[in-house]
Amino acid sequence: MSTESAYSPPRAPAVARDEPPVPWTARVPFLLAFSAATILLIPLEMWLPGGVAATVALVLLLRDPVPAFRRRLGTLLGCVALLAASPIHTDTSTRHFATLGLPFFLAIVGPAVLLARTDPGVIRYRFFPRRIRKLDLLYTAISIPLAWLVIEFYFFHANPELPTHWPLPAVRDAESVRRLFIGINCVGIWDELFFVNTVYAVLRSVFPFRVANAVQAVVYSAVLTDMAFTGIGPVVVYAFAWTQGAMFEKAEGLLWVLVVHLIVDFYLVAAIVGYHYPGSGYAGF
């Protein structure tokens, strides 16, 4: 078995057998530069050091001897640049839905289209898992009380100013709450289509599970921190992203990761509404 195929999951193709085998450890410098660029450019908006990190990642990528690796990771580096230039925040106006929706759409469609012919099978939109596992059902059930506990602690104890990152009118307005609900749930679905079904899937096609999952969780945390989840948010989101990637790895489908994320989003909306309008949708401890 070649070095590359040893680190490729059954559902994603390895690089061609006639391409030179490269151990994944030789690509750690690229992963470090890629992760640094993601953090510096997206949540921190440190353009100069972030640009340097991105340039280093690009140079390392272009020097890699495997064309498939250059294609696959090049799409992810392009997505990082796209998201760094995007207006990522929590405005729920129609204008912001459009200005953020377009780059978000391109981030999931672009890699899928670009890799569809050259690297078929790397990015797939499989909704149902190959088989129903008891562990997936158990994790989904546990996520209901666990999501409530984490959001309760995060929003009302660790970082009580966090709900203000989602502004709402002083007087409850049904339209504003509806837009909040739609916006958060749309972003939640996009999260799994991009971070797991795209970023993780591409990384997993050339790296071992733990490496691919660790790096996708960095991208996941960077974008959501930039959006709103400050304070202990990067730690909370990183842990959540890791579990989502692990579930996707076993299930090989989007069903469970989407269900769990929408459960989290239900409590998230309830917490925000309850903060702005006490007594109208969320009961704390």
N, C-alpha and C positions, 0 to 999 in steps of 0.2 A: 504493500500500500504506500502511495506517495505521501510526502510530508503534508501537502496541501489537503488531500482528500481525507487525511486523518483528522483534520480539524474542521471538516464541513459537515453540517447536519444532514440527515437523510433527505430532508425535504428541499434542500438548496444545493445546486450543483457546485462541484469543486471547479477549480480552474482546469483548463485543458491539460491533458497528460503530457503534451509535448512542450509545455511551458516549464521553465526552470523551477524546481521546488525551492521554496523559501520558508524557513521555520518562522512561526509567528513571532517568536521572541526578537527576531531581527527587525520587526516593525514596531517595537515598543516606542522608539523615538518619535515615529509618526503619530502614534496614539497619544503620546504626551503632548506633542505640539498641537494636535487636533483638539484635544480636551482643553488645553490652555487657551487656544483661540476662541473656542466656544464660550468659555467663562468670561474672558476678558472683553469680547466683543458684544455679547448679548446682555447679560445682566449688569456688568460693571461699566460698559460703554467706555472702556479705555482703548481708544482707537489706535494709538501708536503702538503700545506693546501688543495689543491684540492683532494688529496688522502684521507685526513682526512674527508673531506665533503662527499666523495663518500662512505667511510667506514661507516660513520654515517647513510647515506641513506640506505645502504645495511642492516645494523643492524636493523633499523626501519622497513624495508621491510620484513625481515625474521621474525620479531616479530608480524607482522600483522596477525590477526586470519583468514583472508579470503584468501584461496588459489588462487582464480581468480585474486584478487588484486596483490598478490605476482607474479603470472605468468606474468600478463600484464605489470606491472611496472618494473618487472625484465628485460624484453626484452628492455625497454627503457634505463634502467641503463646500460645494456650491450652495447647498441648503443652509449651511451655517451663515454664509455671506448674505443670503437672501433674508434670513430671519434677523440678522444684525441690522439690516436696513429697514426693517418693518416696524410700524408703530404698535408695539405690543403693550397694551394697557387695557383697562377694564371699562372703557367708555362703551355704552350700549346704544349709541346713536346709530341711525341708519348709515350715515356717512362712514363711521368707523367700522361698522359691519362690512362695508364694501372695501375700504382701504386695507383692513387687516385680512378680510376673507380672501382677497385675490392672492397675496403671497402665501397664505396658508394653503390655498388650493394648489398653487404651483409647487409647493414643497412636497405634496403627496403625489400629485399627478406627474410632475416632471421626472423624478427618478424612475417611476414605474414605466413611463413611456420610453425613456432613454435606454433602459436596460431590457425592455421587452424582447428585442430582437437579438441583442448580443449576449445577454445573460438571462435567458428565460428561466423562470422558476425561482429566482432570488426574491423578488417581491411578488407575493400572491395575496389575493383577497379571499381567503378561505374563511367563511363565517362559522360554520359548524365544525366542532372538533372531530377528529377521526374516530374517537370513541369517548363515551361518557365515563369519566373516572370519579370514583367516590371522593378522592382527595379534592378535586375541583369543586364538587358540590359542597364539601365541608368548608373549604376556604371561602366560597361565595356566601355561605350561610354565616360564617364567623365575621365576614366583612360588615355585616349589618350593625351589630353592636360595636364592633371595633371602630368603624368609621365615625360613629356618633361620639365615642369616647375621645378619639384623637382630635376631632374638630372642636369638641367642647373644651378640651384642655388647651389646644392651640389658640383658638379664637378668644376665649374668655378668661384664660389664666396666663399662658406663656406670652402672648402678644395681643393684648386686648384692644389695641388700636387697629388691628388687621381689618375688621369689617369696614372701616372707613375707606379702604382702598376700592370699594365698590360703592360709589356715591348713589344715593337715592333721594328723592324729594323729601322735604320736611314733613309733608302731609302724604300719607300713603296714597299712591296712585297705581291703579291696576295695570295700566299700560307699562309703567316703569318696571313693576315687578315681573310682568310677563316678558319684557325684553331681557331682564336679568336672567330669568329662567331659561329662555331660549339661547342667550349668549353663552351661559356657562355650560349648558348641555351640548351645544354645538362644538365648543372648544374641547369639552371632554371627549367627544367622539373623535375629533381631529387628533387629540393627544395620542390615542391608541393607534389610529391609522398612520400617524407619522412616527412617533417615537418607537413603537413596538413593531408595527407591520412594515415599516420602511427602514428606520435607522437600525433597529436591532436585527432585522432580517438581513440587511446588507452586511453588517458587521459579523453576524453569525455565519455567513457564507464563507468567511475566510479566517475566523478566529474561534477559539474554544468558547463554550457557553459562558463561563465566568468572566472572561475578558470582554466579550461582546456585550454582556448584560451590564457590566460595570461602566462601560463607556456610554451605552445608550442612556443609562441612568444619569450620567453627567449632563448629557444634552437635555434630557427631560427636566432636570432640576434647574438648569440654566434658564430655559425659556419660561418656566412657571415662576421662578424667582423674579425675572424681569417683569412678568405680568402683574404679580400681586403678592406672592407668597414669600414675604420677607421674614425677618426674625429667625426663628428656628425652622422656617419653611424649607430651606435647602436640605436639611437633615430629614424632615418628614417626607418631602417629595422624593428624595433619593431612595429611602426605604420602600416607599410605595412603588416607585418605578422598578426597583429590583424585583419585588414580588410579582408585578405585572409581567415582566420579562420572563420570569421563571414559569409562570402559569402558561404563557404563550409557547414556551419551549416544549412543555409537556403536552398541551392540548393541540398544538398546531392549528389553531383556529382562533377567531376573534371573539367568539361568543362570550366566554367567561370574563375576559379582560374588559369588554364593553359593559357587561352587566355590573361588574364590581365598580367600575368607574362611575357609572350612572347612579349607583347607590351612594357613593361618596358625594357626588354632585347634588343629590337630593338633600343631604344634610348640610352641604355647603350653602345652598340657596336658603334653606330654612334658618341657618345661623345668621346670614347676612340680613335677611328680612326681620328676624327676631331682634337683632341689634338695633336696627333703625326704627322699628316699630314694636317696642316691647309689648309682650302679651298677644302678639298676632302671628304665631306660627312656630315659635321655638321655646322650649322650656329648658332652662339651664339647670345646674345642680341646685 
